[in-house]
C-alpha cells in the first residue's frame, strides 16, 4: 500500500507519442519517510512496467506548487489524475 494522501492523488504525465523507449511518468505525493531515492526504489519494486516515479512528501509537493515549479505546473495542467 502506498502512503498517498486523499487530497494529493497520484498523477500520470503523458507526453508525445508512445514508442519503444517510452516509460510511464508517475508522480506521487504521500507520507513517505524514506529519502528521495529510496522512495523511488520502493515504487520500482512494485512493478515490472517501465515506470519513472517521482515521489514527494506532501510538503515538498506543495512547496513546488507554491514556487510555480514548471514541471509541477505541467503535471497539474496536463497530467491525468489517477
MMTF fields as JSON, N, C-alpha, C and O atoms, coordinates in Angstrom:
{
  "mmtfVersion": "1.0.0",
  "mmtfProducer": "UNKNOWN",
  "numBonds": 327,
  "numAtoms": 328,
  "numGroups": 82,
  "numChains": 1,
  "numModels": 1,
  "chainsPerModel": [1],
  "groupsPerChain": [82],
  "chainIdList": ["A"],
  "bondAtomList": [4, 2, 8, 6, 12, 10, 16, 14, 20, 18, 24, 22, 28, 26, 32, 30, 36, 34, 40, 38, 44, 42, 48, 46, 52, 50, 56, 54, 60, 58, 64, 62, 68, 66, 72, 70, 76, 74, 80, 78, 84, 82, 88, 86, 92, 90, 96, 94, 100, 98, 104, 102, 108, 106, 112, 110, 116, 114, 120, 118, 124, 122, 128, 126, 132, 130, 136, 134, 140, 138, 144, 142, 148, 146, 152, 150, 156, 154, 160, 158, 164, 162, 168, 166, 172, 170, 176, 174, 180, 178, 184, 182, 188, 186, 192, 190, 196, 194, 200, 198, 204, 202, 208, 206, 212, 210, 216, 214, 220, 218, 224, 222, 228, 226, 232, 230, 236, 234, 240, 238, 244, 242, 248, 246, 252, 250, 256, 254, 260, 258, 264, 262, 268, 266, 272, 270, 276, 274, 280, 278, 284, 282, 288, 286, 292, 290, 296, 294, 300, 298, 304, 302, 308, 306, 312, 310, 316, 314, 320, 318, 324, 322],
  "bondOrderList": [1, 1, 1, 1, 1, 1, 1, 1, 1, 1, 1, 1, 1, 1, 1, 1, 1, 1, 1, 1, 1, 1, 1, 1, 1, 1, 1, 1, 1, 1, 1, 1, 1, 1, 1, 1, 1, 1, 1, 1, 1, 1, 1, 1, 1, 1, 1, 1, 1, 1, 1, 1, 1, 1, 1, 1, 1, 1, 1, 1, 1, 1, 1, 1, 1, 1, 1, 1, 1, 1, 1, 1, 1, 1, 1, 1, 1, 1, 1, 1, 1],
  "groupList": [{"groupName": "UNK", "atomNameList": ["N", "CA", "C", "O"], "elementList": ["N", "C", "C", "O"], "formalChargeList": [0, 0, 0, 0], "bondAtomList": [1, 0, 2, 1, 3, 2], "bondOrderList": [1, 1, 2], "singleLetterCode": "X", "chemCompType": "L-PEPTIDE LINKING"}],
  "groupTypeList": [0, 0, 0, 0, 0, 0, 0, 0, 0, 0, 0, 0, 0, 0, 0, 0, 0, 0, 0, 0, 0, 0, 0, 0, 0, 0, 0, 0, 0, 0, 0, 0, 0, 0, 0, 0, 0, 0, 0, 0, 0, 0, 0, 0, 0, 0, 0, 0, 0, 0, 0, 0, 0, 0, 0, 0, 0, 0, 0, 0, 0, 0, 0, 0, 0, 0, 0, 0, 0, 0, 0, 0, 0, 0, 0, 0, 0, 0, 0, 0, 0, 0],
  "groupIdList": [1, 2, 3, 4, 5, 6, 7, 8, 9, 10, 11, 12, 13, 14, 15, 16, 17, 18, 19, 20, 21, 22, 23, 24, 25, 26, 27, 28, 29, 30, 31, 32, 33, 34, 35, 36, 37, 38, 39, 40, 41, 42, 43, 44, 45, 46, 47, 48, 49, 50, 51, 52, 53, 54, 55, 56, 57, 58, 59, 60, 61, 62, 63, 64, 65, 66, 67, 68, 69, 70, 71, 72, 73, 74, 75, 76, 77, 78, 79, 80, 81, 82],
  "secStructList": [7, 7, 7, 5, 5, 6, 6, 5, 7, 7, 3, 3, 3, 7, 7, 1, 7, 7, 7, 6, 6, 7, 7, 3, 3, 3, 3, 3, 3, 5, 7, 7, 7, 1, 7, 2, 2, 2, 2, 2, 2, 2, 2, 2, 6, 6, 7, 1, 1, 7, 3, 3, 3, 3, 3, 3, 7, 2, 2, 2, 2, 2, 2, 2, 2, 2, 6, 6, 7, 2, 2, 2, 2, 2, 2, 2, 2, 2, 7, 3, 3, 7],
  "xCoordList": [0.835, 0.0, 0.883, 1.822, 0.578, 1.336, 0.757, -0.463, 1.611, 1.119, 0.706, 1.125, -0.122, -0.54, -1.688, -2.341, -1.917, -2.988, -4.162, -3.984, -5.361, -6.573, -6.576, -7.029, -6.081, -6.093, -4.915, -4.814, -4.034, -2.915, -2.868, -2.013, -3.791, -3.827, -2.615, -1.974, -2.287, -1.2, -1.548, -2.717, -0.521, -0.692, 0.105, 1.174, -0.422, 0.255, 0.497, -0.441, 1.731, 2.051, 2.283, 3.186, 1.476, 1.574, 2.023, 1.43, 3.058, 3.565, 3.901, 4.437, 3.585, 4.019, 3.405, 2.329, 4.116, 3.631, 4.38, 5.517, 3.715, 4.318, 5.287, 4.962, 6.474, 7.449, 8.17, 7.904, 9.061, 9.725, 10.395, 10.396, 10.956, 11.661, 10.797, 11.312, 9.483, 8.586, 8.547, 8.724, 8.312, 8.095, 6.879, 6.316, 6.487, 5.327, 5.845, 6.517, 5.537, 5.905, 4.806, 3.665, 5.15, 4.185, 4.639, 5.757, 3.762, 4.085, 3.204, 1.978, 3.839, 3.109, 3.557, 4.752, 2.582, 2.863, 2.209, 1.007, 2.995, 2.446, 3.306, 4.338, 2.874, 3.579, 4.763, 4.778, 5.735, 6.94, 7.948, 8.099, 8.626, 9.649, 11.054, 12.037, 11.129, 12.438, 13.019, 12.32, 14.316, 14.963, 14.403, 13.812, 14.595, 14.001, 14.284, 13.353, 15.543, 15.888, 15.405, 15.124, 15.309, 14.765, 13.273, 12.765, 12.573, 11.15, 10.974, 10.09, 11.819, 11.743, 11.949, 11.215, 12.945, 13.204, 12.016, 11.706, 11.362, 10.189, 9.089, 8.438, 8.881, 7.87, 8.319, 7.521, 9.578, 10.081, 9.975, 9.807, 10.072, 9.952, 8.544, 8.354, 7.563, 6.171, 5.749, 4.673, 6.584, 6.148, 7.316, 8.467, 6.99, 7.968, 7.74, 8.456, 6.751, 6.454, 7.551, 8.243, 7.717, 8.718, 8.217, 7.715, 8.361, 7.852, 9.006, 10.078, 8.766, 9.704, 8.984, 8.363, 9.065, 8.325, 9.07, 10.29, 8.31, 8.799, 7.937, 6.718, 8.558, 7.829, 8.184, 9.345, 7.172, 7.385, 6.596, 5.524, 7.129, 6.347, 5.373, 5.676, 4.217, 3.242, 3.819, 3.479, 4.686, 5.276, 6.154, 6.165, 6.887, 7.734, 6.88, 7.181, 5.803, 4.922, 4.264, 4.221, 3.755, 3.104, 4.093, 3.732, 5.329, 6.348, 6.653, 6.838, 6.707, 6.959, 5.783, 5.978, 4.563, 3.393, 3.455, 3.227, 3.762, 3.809, 4.887, 4.719, 5.999, 7.088, 6.895, 7.749, 5.748, 5.42, 6.472, 6.876, 6.904, 7.839, 7.252, 6.144, 7.98, 7.433, 7.006, 5.988, 7.769, 7.417, 6.109, 5.228, 5.975, 4.758, 3.572, 2.469, 3.78, 2.697, 2.224, 1.024, 3.165, 2.794, 2.015, 1.025, 2.456, 1.76, 0.312, -0.624, 0.141, -1.198, -2.07, -3.291, -1.443, -2.174, -2.517, -3.628, -1.563, -1.751, -1.773, -2.109, -1.416, -1.369, -2.753, -3.752, -2.791, -4.027, -4.044, -3.158, -5.066, -5.194, -5.693, -6.697, -4.983, -5.378, -6.277, -6.702],
  "yCoordList": [-1.175, 0.0, 1.242, 1.347, 2.167, 3.407, 4.426, 4.516, 5.194, 6.153, 7.491, 8.548, 7.451, 8.716, 9.314, 8.628, 10.589, 11.289, 11.5, 11.708, 11.446, 11.62, 12.96, 13.039, 14.005, 15.326, 15.529, 16.576, 14.548, 14.599, 13.28, 12.436, 13.1, 11.825, 11.652, 12.635, 10.402, 10.175, 10.797, 10.898, 11.205, 11.792, 10.991, 10.466, 10.901, 10.269, 11.363, 12.049, 11.529, 12.559, 11.901, 11.077, 12.261, 11.699, 12.789, 13.866, 12.498, 13.459, 12.745, 11.637, 13.381, 12.865, 11.526, 11.163, 10.807, 9.528, 8.383, 8.529, 7.258, 6.062, 5.446, 5.318, 5.069, 4.386, 3.345, 3.22, 2.617, 1.504, 1.904, 1.118, 3.089, 3.521, 4.29, 4.859, 4.313, 5.079, 4.503, 3.302, 5.381, 4.939, 5.674, 6.543, 5.325, 5.922, 6.884, 6.468, 8.165, 9.158, 9.182, 9.54, 8.803, 8.714, 9.628, 9.507, 10.544, 11.49, 11.16, 11.138, 10.902, 10.515, 11.424, 11.596, 12.001, 12.752, 11.995, 11.73, 11.651, 10.882, 10.98, 11.65, 10.314, 10.358, 9.402, 8.41, 9.706, 8.892, 9.375, 10.576, 8.437, 8.781, 8.56, 9.061, 7.796, 7.483, 8.713, 9.687, 8.631, 9.656, 9.56, 8.548, 10.632, 10.739, 9.511, 8.926, 9.113, 7.997, 6.654, 5.736, 6.537, 5.319, 5.197, 4.093, 6.33, 6.322, 5.799, 4.985, 6.271, 5.835, 4.325, 3.629, 3.823, 2.386, 1.608, 0.524, 2.15, 1.493, 1.324, 0.28, 2.322, 2.248, 1.29, 0.494, 1.362, 0.486, -0.989, -1.836, -1.301, -2.689, -3.249, -4.465, -2.379, -2.812, -3.251, -3.825, -2.99, -3.265, -3.61, -3.264, -4.3, -4.56, -3.637, -3.716, -2.767, -1.826, -0.769, -0.509, -0.16, 0.9, 2.201, 3.089, 2.294, 3.433, 4.342, 3.88, 5.648, 6.637, 7.407, 8.437, 6.906, 7.555, 8.748, 8.729, 9.776, 10.919, 10.947, 11.093, 10.81, 10.573, 11.665, 11.826, 12.409, 13.562, 13.448, 12.843, 14.03, 14.248, 15.385, 16.233, 15.425, 16.475, 17.889, 18.761, 18.102, 19.432, 19.803, 20.954, 18.823, 19.059, 19.413, 20.352, 18.639, 18.863, 20.242, 20.983, 20.577, 21.879, 23.024, 24.066, 22.855, 23.897, 24.118, 25.255, 23.025, 23.164, 23.844, 24.638, 23.534, 24.223, 25.71, 26.548, 26.041, 27.437, 28.234, 29.424, 27.565, 28.264, 28.258, 28.733, 27.707, 27.645, 26.871, 27.286, 25.741, 24.857, 24.478, 23.945, 24.746, 24.496, 23.042, 22.792, 22.096, 20.695, 20.368, 19.735, 20.792, 20.513, 21.235, 20.69, 22.446, 23.169, 22.391, 22.322, 21.803, 20.998, 19.756, 19.391, 19.113, 17.93, 18.298, 17.589, 19.392, 19.788, 20.227, 20.076, 20.762, 21.253, 20.137, 20.096, 19.223, 18.238, 16.794, 15.891, 16.566, 15.197, 14.621, 15.341, 13.33, 12.608, 12.201, 11.49, 12.666, 12.304, 10.873, 10.515, 10.053, 8.64, 8.426, 7.301],
  "zCoordList": [0.0, 0.0, 0.0, 0.788, -0.878, -0.937, 0.03, 0.173, 0.697, 1.682, 1.056, 1.528, -0.012, -0.612, 0.193, 0.979, -0.017, 0.684, -0.253, -1.454, 0.304, -0.499, -1.228, -2.37, -0.587, -1.222, -2.179, -2.819, -2.279, -3.225, -3.987, -3.72, -4.941, -5.664, -6.556, -6.925, -6.913, -7.866, -9.22, -9.593, -9.937, -11.262, -12.268, -11.956, -13.472, -14.591, -15.622, -16.029, -16.043, -17.021, -18.364, -18.513, -19.334, -20.675, -21.64, -21.703, -22.376, -23.347, -24.636, -24.622, -25.753, -27.048, -27.397, -26.92, -28.237, -28.727, -28.06, -27.612, -28.01, -27.434, -28.448, -29.629, -27.977, -28.818, -27.973, -26.777, -28.576, -27.901, -26.59, -25.642, -26.513, -25.31, -24.323, -23.36, -24.553, -23.683, -22.276, -22.07, -21.322, -19.955, -19.407, -20.073, -18.209, -17.554, -16.495, -15.552, -16.646, -15.637, -14.587, -14.88, -13.372, -12.289, -11.162, -10.662, -10.768, -9.706, -8.507, -8.614, -7.36, -6.155, -5.01, -4.771, -4.306, -3.082, -1.944, -1.972, -0.951, 0.162, 1.398, 1.407, 2.422, 3.708, 3.706, 4.435, 2.891, 2.805, 3.838, 4.063, 4.455, 5.444, 4.896, 5.442, 3.798, 3.222, 2.522, 2.245, 2.25, 1.429, 0.02, -0.359, -0.758, -2.088, -2.957, -3.511, -3.085, -3.965, -3.421, -4.192, -2.104, -1.513, -1.812, -2.004, -1.851, -2.21, -3.631, -3.898, -4.534, -5.93, -6.009, -6.71, -5.292, -5.277, -4.753, -5.248, -3.77, -3.191, -4.244, -4.293, -5.07, -6.122, -7.221, -7.714, -7.603, -8.668, -8.3, -9.177, -7.013, -6.562, -6.747, -6.71, -6.944, -7.044, -8.437, -8.601, -9.449, -10.811, -11.723, -11.453, -12.804, -13.855, -15.04, -16.038, -14.935, -16.012, -16.104, -15.12, -17.271, -17.422, -16.787, -17.477, -15.482, -14.716, -14.321, -13.929, -14.432, -13.908, -12.805, -13.069, -11.561, -10.483, -9.905, -9.748, -9.597, -8.827, -7.58, -7.669, -6.421, -5.187, -4.186, -3.809, -3.764, -2.899, -1.605, -1.574, -0.537, 0.675, 0.368, -0.471, 1.024, 0.738, 0.832, 0.033, 1.808, 1.975, 0.777, 0.341, 0.252, -0.919, -2.134, -2.871, -2.329, -3.47, -3.376, -4.358, -2.198, -2.004, -2.178, -2.726, -1.724, -1.895, -3.374, -3.808, -4.153, -5.588, -6.283, -7.202, -5.845, -6.396, -6.07, -6.943, -4.82, -4.379, -5.106, -5.373, -5.424, -6.123, -7.634, -8.382, -8.079, -9.508, -10.306, -11.393, -9.747, -10.426, -11.785, -11.844, -12.891, -14.229, -14.46, -15.106, -13.943, -14.126, -13.412, -13.993, -12.166, -11.397, -12.021, -12.056, -12.513, -13.191, -14.416, -14.684, -15.16, -16.325, -15.893, -16.527, -14.826, -14.314, -13.951, -14.321, -13.24, -12.813, -13.996, -13.963, -15.021, -16.184, -17.167, -17.695, -17.418, -18.489, -18.007, -18.773, -16.738, -16.232, -16.013, -15.997, -15.846, -15.595, -14.12, -13.645, -13.413, -12.001, -11.909, -12.524, -11.135, -11.003, -9.787, -9.525]
}
